[in-house]
Every structure is written in C-alpha cells, then in structure tokens.
Amino acid sequence: MKPGELLFRGELALRLGHPEYAAAAARQVLAELPGHVKAHGLLGQALLDRDFLEEAATEFRRVLELDPENVVARSALAKLGF
C-alpha cells in the first residue's frame, strides 16, 4: 500500500477512535520514509490519544525538526507542557 493510502487510513482510524491502528499505519510509513512529517504527526497524535505523553512529545519534536513552522506540532507540545 502506498504511504498516502496508509496515512489516509490511519487518520480515519484515529477519527473513529482507533489510535492503535493509526499508530501502526504511521509506523509502517516511517519504516520506509523515516523523514515523513505527516507520519510523525499522525504517530504523535495516536500516541497522545493513548496517553503515551512522552512518546507523543518525541514525535511532535521530530515534526518540528523536519518542519520548524508546523503549528500543529507546536500547539501539541505546548498543551503537553513540553
């Protein structure tokens, strides 16, 4: 499956309350494309939804390393207090 399709399914799973599937989809994309900003963001949100706060913060920091202007990642880190 193509990365875009995986991320679409992961985002849908997250919206439907299945963060574990969203995390798996993001990790699958990152295994092939470790610098994929959107995949790191999806993984961060999925981890946040599962209350893995430190791991989520790590992913959001990675997003900012790759895209310093990413407002979503900045906002998520601010809400987490990181």
N, CA, C and O atoms as a GROMACS GRO file, in nm:
protein
  328
    1MET      N    1   0.084  -0.117   0.000
    1MET     CA    2   0.000   0.000   0.000
    1MET      C    3   0.090   0.125   0.000
    1MET      O    4   0.195   0.126   0.065
    2LYS      N    5   0.050   0.226  -0.070
    2LYS     CA    6   0.127   0.350  -0.081
    2LYS      C    7   0.118   0.429   0.050
    2LYS      O    8   0.020   0.418   0.123
    3PRO      N    9   0.223   0.509   0.079
    3PRO     CA   10   0.223   0.586   0.203
    3PRO      C   11   0.100   0.676   0.221
    3PRO      O   12   0.044   0.684   0.330
    4GLY      N   13   0.058   0.741   0.114
    4GLY     CA   14  -0.060   0.827   0.123
    4GLY      C   15  -0.185   0.751   0.162
    4GLY      O   16  -0.267   0.800   0.240
    5GLU      N   17  -0.200   0.632   0.109
    5GLU     CA   18  -0.316   0.549   0.143
    5GLU      C   19  -0.310   0.504   0.288
    5GLU      O   20  -0.411   0.505   0.358
    6LEU      N   21  -0.191   0.465   0.332
    6LEU     CA   22  -0.174   0.424   0.472
    6LEU      C   23  -0.207   0.538   0.568
    6LEU      O   24  -0.275   0.519   0.668
    7LEU      N   25  -0.158   0.657   0.535
    7LEU     CA   26  -0.184   0.771   0.622
    7LEU      C   27  -0.331   0.809   0.622
    7LEU      O   28  -0.386   0.845   0.726
    8PHE      N   29  -0.395   0.801   0.507
    8PHE     CA   30  -0.539   0.829   0.500
    8PHE      C   31  -0.615   0.733   0.591
    8PHE      O   32  -0.701   0.774   0.669
    9ARG      N   33  -0.582   0.606   0.581
    9ARG     CA   34  -0.649   0.506   0.666
    9ARG      C   35  -0.617   0.527   0.813
    9ARG      O   36  -0.704   0.510   0.900
   10GLY      N   37  -0.492   0.564   0.841
   10GLY     CA   38  -0.454   0.592   0.979
   10GLY      C   39  -0.528   0.710   1.037
   10GLY      O   40  -0.573   0.706   1.152
   11GLU      N   41  -0.542   0.816   0.958
   11GLU     CA   42  -0.615   0.934   1.004
   11GLU      C   43  -0.763   0.901   1.027
   11GLU      O   44  -0.823   0.947   1.124
   12LEU      N   45  -0.818   0.823   0.938
   12LEU     CA   46  -0.957   0.781   0.954
   12LEU      C   47  -0.973   0.697   1.081
   12LEU      O   48  -1.068   0.716   1.157
   13ALA      N   49  -0.882   0.605   1.102
   13ALA     CA   50  -0.887   0.520   1.222
   13ALA      C   51  -0.879   0.606   1.348
   13ALA      O   52  -0.950   0.581   1.446
   14LEU      N   53  -0.795   0.708   1.346
   14LEU     CA   54  -0.782   0.796   1.462
   14LEU      C   55  -0.914   0.867   1.489
   14LEU      O   56  -0.958   0.877   1.604
   15ARG      N   57  -0.976   0.918   1.384
   15ARG     CA   58  -1.105   0.986   1.399
   15ARG      C   59  -1.214   0.893   1.451
   15ARG      O   60  -1.307   0.936   1.520
   16LEU      N   61  -1.203   0.765   1.417
   16LEU     CA   62  -1.303   0.667   1.460
   16LEU      C   63  -1.271   0.605   1.595
   16LEU      O   64  -1.341   0.514   1.640
   17GLY      N   65  -1.165   0.654   1.658
   17GLY     CA   66  -1.133   0.606   1.792
   17GLY      C   67  -1.043   0.485   1.799
   17GLY      O   68  -1.047   0.410   1.897
   18HIS      N   69  -0.961   0.465   1.696
   18HIS     CA   70  -0.870   0.351   1.693
   18HIS      C   71  -0.725   0.398   1.680
   18HIS      O   72  -0.662   0.378   1.576
   19PRO      N   73  -0.672   0.461   1.786
   19PRO     CA   74  -0.536   0.515   1.776
   19PRO      C   75  -0.430   0.407   1.756
   19PRO      O   76  -0.324   0.436   1.701
   20GLU      N   77  -0.457   0.286   1.799
   20GLU     CA   78  -0.359   0.179   1.780
   20GLU      C   79  -0.339   0.148   1.632
   20GLU      O   80  -0.227   0.120   1.589
   21TYR      N   81  -0.446   0.152   1.554
   21TYR     CA   82  -0.433   0.129   1.410
   21TYR      C   83  -0.363   0.249   1.344
   21TYR      O   84  -0.281   0.231   1.254
   22ALA      N   85  -0.397   0.368   1.390
   22ALA     CA   86  -0.333   0.489   1.335
   22ALA      C   87  -0.182   0.485   1.360
   22ALA      O   88  -0.104   0.518   1.271
   23ALA      N   89  -0.143   0.444   1.479
   23ALA     CA   90   0.000   0.435   1.512
   23ALA      C   91   0.068   0.331   1.424
   23ALA      O   92   0.179   0.354   1.375
   24ALA      N   93   0.003   0.218   1.404
   24ALA     CA   94   0.061   0.113   1.320
   24ALA      C   95   0.079   0.161   1.176
   24ALA      O   96   0.181   0.133   1.114
   25ALA      N   97  -0.020   0.233   1.125
   25ALA     CA   98  -0.010   0.285   0.988
   25ALA      C   99   0.104   0.386   0.977
   25ALA      O  100   0.181   0.382   0.880
   26ALA      N  101   0.115   0.475   1.074
   26ALA     CA  102   0.223   0.574   1.073
   26ALA      C  103   0.359   0.507   1.081
   26ALA      O  104   0.452   0.544   1.009
   27ARG      N  105   0.371   0.408   1.167
   27ARG     CA  106   0.499   0.337   1.180
   27ARG      C  107   0.537   0.263   1.052
   27ARG      O  108   0.654   0.254   1.017
   28GLN      N  109   0.437   0.211   0.984
   28GLN     CA  110   0.464   0.142   0.858
   28GLN      C  111   0.520   0.240   0.754
   28GLN      O  112   0.613   0.206   0.681
   29VAL      N  113   0.464   0.359   0.749
   29VAL     CA  114   0.515   0.461   0.657
   29VAL      C  115   0.656   0.502   0.698
   29VAL      O  116   0.745   0.514   0.614
   30LEU      N  117   0.678   0.522   0.828
   30LEU     CA  118   0.808   0.567   0.876
   30LEU      C  119   0.916   0.463   0.857
   30LEU      O  120   1.034   0.497   0.848
   31ALA      N  121   0.879   0.336   0.850
   31ALA     CA  122   0.978   0.231   0.825
   31ALA      C  123   1.039   0.248   0.686
   31ALA      O  124   1.156   0.216   0.665
   32GLU      N  125   0.961   0.299   0.593
   32GLU     CA  126   1.010   0.322   0.457
   32GLU      C  127   1.058   0.465   0.434
   32GLU      O  128   1.152   0.489   0.359
   33LEU      N  129   0.992   0.559   0.501
   33LEU     CA  130   1.022   0.701   0.481
   33LEU      C  131   1.039   0.768   0.618
   33LEU      O  132   0.947   0.834   0.666
   34PRO      N  133   1.156   0.752   0.681
   34PRO     CA  134   1.174   0.799   0.818
   34PRO      C  135   1.160   0.950   0.837
   34PRO      O  136   1.144   0.996   0.950
   35GLY      N  137   1.166   1.026   0.732
   35GLY     CA  138   1.153   1.171   0.744
   35GLY      C  139   1.017   1.223   0.704
   35GLY      O  140   1.003   1.342   0.675
   36HIS      N  141   0.918   1.138   0.701
   36HIS     CA  142   0.784   1.178   0.657
   36HIS      C  143   0.714   1.256   0.769
   36HIS      O  144   0.673   1.199   0.870
   37VAL      N  145   0.701   1.387   0.750
   37VAL     CA  146   0.648   1.476   0.852
   37VAL      C  147   0.507   1.436   0.894
   37VAL      O  148   0.478   1.426   1.013
   38LYS      N  149   0.421   1.412   0.798
   38LYS     CA  150   0.282   1.380   0.828
   38LYS      C  151   0.270   1.250   0.908
   38LYS      O  152   0.185   1.239   0.997
   39ALA      N  153   0.355   1.153   0.877
   39ALA     CA  154   0.353   1.026   0.951
   39ALA      C  155   0.396   1.046   1.096
   39ALA      O  156   0.338   0.987   1.187
   40HIS      N  157   0.498   1.130   1.118
   40HIS     CA  158   0.539   1.160   1.256
   40HIS      C  159   0.427   1.231   1.331
   40HIS      O  160   0.403   1.204   1.449
   41GLY      N  161   0.358   1.322   1.263
   41GLY     CA  162   0.246   1.392   1.326
   41GLY      C  163   0.132   1.298   1.362
   41GLY      O  164   0.074   1.308   1.470
   42LEU      N  165   0.101   1.208   1.271
   42LEU     CA  166  -0.006   1.110   1.298
   42LEU      C  167   0.033   1.019   1.414
   42LEU      O  168  -0.049   0.991   1.501
   43LEU      N  169   0.157   0.974   1.414
   43LEU     CA  170   0.203   0.889   1.524
   43LEU      C  171   0.197   0.965   1.656
   43LEU      O  172   0.155   0.910   1.758
   44GLY      N  173   0.239   1.090   1.654
   44GLY     CA  174   0.232   1.171   1.776
   44GLY      C  175   0.090   1.183   1.828
   44GLY      O  176   0.066   1.169   1.948
   45GLN      N  177  -0.004   1.209   1.739
   45GLN     CA  178  -0.144   1.222   1.781
   45GLN      C  179  -0.200   1.089   1.832
   45GLN      O  180  -0.273   1.085   1.930
   46ALA      N  181  -0.165   0.980   1.764
   46ALA     CA  182  -0.212   0.849   1.807
   46ALA      C  183  -0.156   0.814   1.945
   46ALA      O  184  -0.228   0.760   2.029
   47LEU      N  185  -0.029   0.845   1.968
   47LEU     CA  186   0.031   0.820   2.100
   47LEU      C  187  -0.033   0.908   2.206
   47LEU      O  188  -0.056   0.863   2.319
   48LEU      N  189  -0.060   1.032   2.170
   48LEU     CA  190  -0.127   1.123   2.263
   48LEU      C  191  -0.264   1.069   2.301
   48LEU      O  192  -0.302   1.072   2.418
   49ASP      N  193  -0.338   1.021   2.205
   49ASP     CA  194  -0.472   0.966   2.230
   49ASP      C  195  -0.467   0.843   2.320
   49ASP      O  196  -0.565   0.810   2.386
   50ARG      N  197  -0.352   0.775   2.322
   50ARG     CA  198  -0.337   0.656   2.408
   50ARG      C  199  -0.267   0.691   2.540
   50ARG      O  200  -0.232   0.602   2.617
   51ASP      N  201  -0.248   0.819   2.565
   51ASP     CA  202  -0.185   0.870   2.687
   51ASP      C  203  -0.038   0.832   2.702
   51ASP      O  204   0.013   0.823   2.813
   52PHE      N  205   0.030   0.811   2.589
   52PHE     CA  206   0.174   0.791   2.590
   52PHE      C  207   0.237   0.929   2.565
   52PHE      O  208   0.285   0.959   2.455
   53LEU      N  209   0.235   1.012   2.669
   53LEU     CA  210   0.265   1.153   2.654
   53LEU      C  211   0.410   1.180   2.615
   53LEU      O  212   0.435   1.262   2.526
   54GLU      N  213   0.504   1.114   2.679
   54GLU     CA  214   0.646   1.137   2.648
   54GLU      C  215   0.678   1.096   2.504
   54GLU      O  216   0.749   1.166   2.432
   55GLU      N  217   0.623   0.980   2.463
   55GLU     CA  218   0.645   0.932   2.326
   55GLU      C  219   0.581   1.025   2.224
   55GLU      O  220   0.637   1.050   2.118
   56ALA      N  221   0.462   1.076   2.258
   56ALA     CA  222   0.394   1.171   2.169
   56ALA      C  223   0.478   1.298   2.154
   56ALA      O  224   0.494   1.349   2.043
   57ALA      N  225   0.531   1.347   2.264
   57ALA     CA  226   0.614   1.467   2.260
   57ALA      C  227   0.737   1.445   2.172
   57ALA      O  228   0.778   1.534   2.099
   58THR      N  229   0.795   1.327   2.180
   58THR     CA  230   0.912   1.294   2.097
   58THR      C  231   0.876   1.304   1.949
   58THR      O  232   0.953   1.358   1.870
   59GLU      N  233   0.760   1.252   1.912
   59GLU     CA  234   0.717   1.259   1.773
   59GLU      C  235   0.690   1.403   1.729
   59GLU      O  236   0.726   1.442   1.618
   60PHE      N  237   0.626   1.481   1.815
   60PHE     CA  238   0.599   1.620   1.779
   60PHE      C  239   0.729   1.701   1.767
   60PHE      O  240   0.740   1.791   1.684
   61ARG      N  241   0.827   1.668   1.851
   61ARG     CA  242   0.958   1.733   1.838
   61ARG      C  243   1.023   1.697   1.704
   61ARG      O  244   1.086   1.782   1.640
   62ARG      N  245   1.008   1.572   1.664
   62ARG     CA  246   1.063   1.528   1.536
   62ARG      C  247   0.996   1.605   1.422
   62ARG      O  248   1.063   1.645   1.326
   63VAL      N  249   0.866   1.625   1.432
   63VAL     CA  250   0.795   1.705   1.331
   63VAL      C  251   0.859   1.843   1.321
   63VAL      O  252   0.882   1.893   1.211
   64LEU      N  253   0.887   1.904   1.435
   64LEU     CA  254   0.945   2.038   1.434
   64LEU      C  255   1.088   2.039   1.382
   64LEU      O  256   1.132   2.139   1.324
   65GLU      N  257   1.161   1.932   1.402
   65GLU     CA  258   1.295   1.923   1.343
   65GLU      C  259   1.286   1.925   1.190
   65GLU      O  260   1.368   1.987   1.122
   66LEU      N  261   1.185   1.856   1.139
   66LEU     CA  262   1.167   1.845   0.994
   66LEU      C  263   1.094   1.965   0.935
   66LEU      O  264   1.118   2.003   0.820
   67ASP      N  265   1.006   2.024   1.013
   67ASP     CA  266   0.924   2.136   0.967
   67ASP      C  267   0.908   2.235   1.083
   67ASP      O  268   0.807   2.231   1.154
   68PRO      N  269   1.006   2.323   1.102
   68PRO     CA  270   1.006   2.413   1.218
   68PRO      C  271   0.884   2.504   1.229
   68PRO      O  272   0.856   2.557   1.336
   69GLU      N  273   0.812   2.523   1.122
   69GLU     CA  274   0.695   2.612   1.123
   69GLU      C  275   0.564   2.537   1.148
   69GLU      O  276   0.457   2.597   1.138
   70ASN      N  277   0.570   2.410   1.178
   70ASN     CA  278   0.450   2.328   1.192
   70ASN      C  279   0.371   2.371   1.317
   70ASN      O  280   0.413   2.346   1.430
   71VAL      N  281   0.259   2.434   1.294
   71VAL     CA  282   0.177   2.490   1.401
   71VAL      C  283   0.111   2.380   1.484
   71VAL      O  284   0.097   2.395   1.606
   72VAL      N  285   0.070   2.273   1.421
   72VAL     CA  286   0.003   2.164   1.493
   72VAL      C  287   0.097   2.102   1.596
   72VAL      O  288   0.058   2.080   1.710
   73ALA      N  289   0.220   2.076   1.556
   73ALA     CA  290   0.318   2.016   1.648
   73ALA      C  291   0.351   2.114   1.761
   73ALA      O  292   0.362   2.073   1.876
   74ARG      N  293   0.367   2.241   1.728
   74ARG     CA  294   0.395   2.342   1.832
   74ARG      C  295   0.282   2.348   1.934
   74ARG      O  296   0.305   2.354   2.055
   75SER      N  297   0.159   2.346   1.883
   75SER     CA  298   0.043   2.352   1.971
   75SER      C  299   0.034   2.228   2.059
   75SER      O  300   0.004   2.238   2.178
   76ALA      N  301   0.059   2.113   2.001
   76ALA     CA  302   0.053   1.988   2.078
   76ALA      C  303   0.157   1.988   2.189
   76ALA      O  304   0.127   1.948   2.302
   77LEU      N  305   0.278   2.031   2.159
   77LEU     CA  306   0.382   2.036   2.261
   77LEU      C  307   0.349   2.136   2.370
   77LEU      O  308   0.376   2.113   2.488
   78ALA      N  309   0.290   2.248   2.331
   78ALA     CA  310   0.250   2.349   2.433
   78ALA      C  311   0.142   2.292   2.525
   78ALA      O  312   0.147   2.313   2.647
   79LYS      N  313   0.046   2.221   2.468
   79LYS     CA  314  -0.060   2.160   2.551
   79LYS      C  315  -0.003   2.054   2.644
   79LYS      O  316  -0.051   2.036   2.756
   80LEU      N  317   0.101   1.984   2.597
   80LEU     CA  318   0.165   1.881   2.679
   80LEU      C  319   0.258   1.942   2.785
   80LEU      O  320   0.299   1.874   2.878
   81GLY      N  321   0.290   2.070   2.768
   81GLY     CA  322   0.378   2.136   2.862
   81GLY      C  323   0.525   2.109   2.836
   81GLY      O  324   0.608   2.118   2.926
   82PHE      N  325   0.558   2.074   2.710
   82PHE     CA  326   0.698   2.046   2.673
   82PHE      C  327   0.755   2.162   2.595
   82PHE      O  328   0.871   2.158   2.555
   0.00000   0.00000   0.00000
